[in-house]
Amino acid sequence: MMKNYPQLLHKFMAEKEKVAPLVEVIIHINLELYSLKSKEQNFKAVLQLMKAAFFKHGEKDALRSCVKAVKFCATESRGELQDFARNQVKELEDELIAKLKSAIKDVV
């Protein structure tokens, strides 16, 4: 699953009804296995795809699933993977703030 999960996310990224449940699959994976099996790149790819899905879909379910999954990765992973996940959360926050400021500027 660790090998194919990024490919599945990428393949079904555009299908809004499939994104939410597919993103939440990560919550059922033992994140420690990414380190034990030397699949750190797959973990990083998954997080980057989740971040992309967050900005691609504006539906409530997709947004909630992405936030839930990224939060899970940032709290339940360990070591370098946790650092990467936390960095993705920070980037997500920064991008959201920038988009919000831009939208406010456009309205004003």
VOBA-1610 file (N, C-alpha, C; in pm, whole numbers, padded with zeros to 5 digits, always signed):
BEGIN
Met+00082-00120+00000Met+00000+00000+00000Met+00086+00126+00000Met+00198+00122+00073Met+00284+00240+00080Met+00337+00278-00058Lys+00362+00177-00141Lys+00416+00204-00274Lys+00307+00258-00367Asn+00187+00204-00359Asn+00081+00239-00453Asn-00005+00357-00408Tyr-00002+00392-00281Tyr-00089+00498-00230Tyr-00066+00633-00299Pro+00059+00678-00317Pro+00078+00805-00389Pro+00023+00800-00532Gln+00039+00686-00596Gln-00012+00671-00733Gln-00164+00677-00736Leu-00229+00616-00638Leu-00375+00622-00629Leu-00424+00765-00607Leu-00359+00835-00516Leu-00397+00974-00490Leu-00382+01058-00617His-00271+01040-00683His-00246+01117-00806His-00351+01084-00913Lys-00382+00957-00927Lys-00476+00913-01030Lys-00617+00968-01008Phe-00662+00970-00882Phe-00799+01010-00853Phe-00812+01151-00796Met-00706+01230-00807Met-00705+01366-00753Met-00819+01452-00808Ala-00852+01436-00932Ala-00953+01521-00995Ala-01096+01480-00963Glu-01115+01362-00909Glu-01251+01312-00883Glu-01292+01346-00740Lys-01373+01452-00728Lys-01405+01507-00596Lys-01473+01408-00502Glu-01551+01315-00555Glu-01619+01220-00468Glu-01525+01111-00415Lys-01410+01095-00477Lys-01315+00991-00434Lys-01202+01046-00348Val-01180+01176-00355Val-01065+01235-00286Val-01076+01219-00134Ala-01190+01256-00076Ala-01204+01254+00070Ala-01176+01115+00130Pro-01243+01011+00084Pro-01214+00881+00145Pro-01073+00830+00114Leu-01022+00862-00002Leu-00889+00817-00040Leu-00782+00885+00046Val-00799+01013+00072Val-00703+01085+00156Val-00703+01028+00298Glu-00819+00990+00348Glu-00828+00940+00485Glu-00769+00801+00504Val-00731+00735+00398Val-00667+00603+00410Val-00542+00612+00497Ile-00471+00722+00490Ile-00344+00737+00564Ile-00364+00720+00714Ile-00483+00751+00762Ile-00511+00740+00905Ile-00507+00595+00953His-00524+00503+00860His-00527+00361+00894His-00393+00291+00868Ile-00293+00368+00831Ile-00161+00313+00803Ile-00069+00340+00922Asn+00009+00242+00957Asn+00109+00259+01062Asn+00223+00341+01002Leu+00229+00469+01036Leu+00326+00559+00975Leu+00471+00520+01003Glu+00494+00449+01110Glu+00629+00405+01143Glu+00686+00314+01034Leu+00598+00245+00964Leu+00643+00154+00858Leu+00711+00229+00743Tyr+00674+00355+00722Tyr+00741+00433+00616Tyr+00891+00442+00644Ser+00927+00460+00769Ser+01069+00466+00805Ser+01132+00328+00804Leu+01062+00231+00861Leu+01117+00096+00871Leu+01138+00033+00734Lys+01053+00065+00640Lys+01063+00007+00506Lys+01137+00099+00408Ser+01195+00206+00459Ser+01267+00304+00376Ser+01180+00360+00264Lys+01059+00399+00299Lys+00964+00455+00203Lys+00935+00602+00234Glu+01035+00673+00283Glu+01017+00812+00320Glu+00970+00898+00202Gln+01022+00869+00083Gln+00983+00947-00036Gln+00835+00929-00066Asn+00783+00809-00044Asn+00641+00785-00065Asn+00557+00867+00032Phe+00601+00872+00158Phe+00532+00951+00260Phe+00530+01098+00221Lys+00643+01149+00177Lys+00652+01289+00135Lys+00564+01316+00014Ala+00562+01223-00079Ala+00476+01239-00198Ala+00328+01243-00158Val+00290+01158-00064Val+00152+01154-00017Val+00114+01288+00044Leu+00200+01343+00129Leu+00169+01471+00192Leu+00159+01585+00090Gln+00246+01584-00008Gln+00240+01686-00111Gln+00112+01674-00194Leu+00069+01551-00220Leu-00055+01530-00293Leu-00177+01572-00210Met-00171+01548-00080Met-00281+01592+00007Met-00291+01744+00007Lys-00178+01809+00012Lys-00177+01955+00009Lys-00235+02005-00123Ala-00197+01941-00232Ala-00252+01979-00363Ala-00402+01955-00369Ala-00447+01845-00312Ala-00591+01814-00310Ala-00667+01917-00229Phe-00607+01964-00121Phe-00671+02065-00037Phe-00702+02190-00119Phe-00608+02235-00200Phe-00629+02357-00277Phe-00707+02332-00406Lys-00712+02209-00450Lys-00785+02177-00573Lys-00936+02168-00549His-00975+02116-00435His-01117+02092-00407His-01166+02185-00296Gly-01277+02248-00320Gly-01334+02338-00221Gly-01450+02277-00144Glu-01480+02152-00171Glu-01590+02086-00102Glu-01553+02059+00043Lys-01652+02071+00128Lys-01633+02056+00272Lys-01570+01922+00308Asp-01620+01814+00251Asp-01568+01681+00286Asp-01422+01664+00247Ala-01387+01709+00129Ala-01249+01698+00083Ala-01156+01782+00169Leu-01198+01903+00202Leu-01115+01990+00286Leu-01095+01930+00425Arg-01202+01881+00483Arg-01192+01821+00617Arg-01103+01697+00616Ser-01118+01616+00514Ser-01036+01495+00505Ser-00889+01529+00492Cys-00858+01627+00411Cys-00718+01668+00393Cys-00660+01721+00524Val-00735+01806+00593Val-00688+01861+00720Val-00668+01749+00822Lys-00764+01659+00829Lys-00756+01547+00924Lys-00634+01460+00895Ala-00612+01430+00769Ala-00501+01343+00730Ala-00366+01409+00754Val-00353+01536+00716Val-00225+01606+00736Val-00197+01623+00885Lys-00300+01653+00962Lys-00283+01666+01107Lys-00238+01533+01166Phe-00298+01424+01121Phe-00260+01291+01168Phe-00112+01265+01139Cys-00070+01296+01018Cys+00070+01274+00980Cys+00165+01361+01063Ala+00124+01482+01092Ala+00210+01573+01169Ala+00220+01533+01315Thr+00121+01463+01367Thr+00124+01426+01508Thr+00167+01281+01530Glu+00138+01192+01438Glu+00163+01049+01459Glu+00291+00996+01396Ser+00350+01071+01306Ser+00475+01025+01247Ser+00590+01061+01341Arg+00708+01013+01312Arg+00823+01034+01400Arg+00943+01085+01321Gly+01032+01150+01392Gly+01161+01192+01336Gly+01150+01282+01216Glu+01227+01249+01115Glu+01233+01329+00993Glu+01097+01339+00925Leu+01019+01232+00930Leu+00887+01234+00868Leu+00795+01332+00939Gln+00804+01338+01070Gln+00722+01433+01144Gln+00765+01576+01112Asp+00894+01599+01101Asp+00943+01732+01065Asp+00890+01772+00928Phe+00894+01680+00833Phe+00843+01709+00699Phe+00692+01738+00703Ala+00618+01658+00778Ala+00473+01677+00788Ala+00440+01811+00853Arg+00512+01846+00956Arg+00490+01975+01021Arg+00525+02090+00928Asn+00626+02072+00849Asn+00663+02174+00750Asn+00552+02189+00645Gln+00491+02079+00606Gln+00380+02085+00511Gln+00261+02160+00571Val+00236+02139+00700Val+00128+02212+00769Val+00159+02362+00765Lys+00283+02398+00794Lys+00323+02538+00793Lys+00308+02598+00654Glu+00349+02526+00551Glu+00334+02574+00414Glu+00187+02590+00377Leu+00105+02497+00420Leu-00039+02504+00396Leu-00097+02629+00461Glu-00060+02654+00586Glu-00107+02774+00656Glu-00062+02900+00584Asp+00065+02905+00546Asp+00119+03023+00478Asp+00047+03050+00346Glu+00023+02945+00272Glu-00045+02960+00143Glu-00190+03004+00163Leu-00256+02950+00264Leu-00393+02992+00295Leu-00398+03140+00332Ile-00305+03183+00415Ile-00301+03324+00456Ile-00276+03413+00336Ala-00185+03374+00250Ala-00156+03454+00130Ala-00279+03463+00040Lys-00348+03352+00021Lys-00468+03353-00063Lys-00579+03437+00000Leu-00592+03430+00130Leu-00693+03509+00200Leu-00661+03658+00188Lys-00537+03696+00207Lys-00498+03837+00193Lys-00522+03886+00052Ser-00492+03804-00045Ser-00514+03840-00184Ser-00662+03859-00213Ala-00746+03770-00160Ala-00891+03779-00180Ala-00947+03904-00113Ile-00897+03936+00006Ile-00943+04057+00076Ile-00903+04181-00003Lys-00781+04180-00055Lys-00731+04294-00135Lys-00817+04311-00260Asp-00854+04200-00324Asp-00938+04207-00445Asp-01076+04262-00414Val-01130+04226-00300Val-01264+04273-00260Val-01261+04424-00230Val-01154+04466-00160Val-01141+04607-00123Val-01116+04687-00248
//
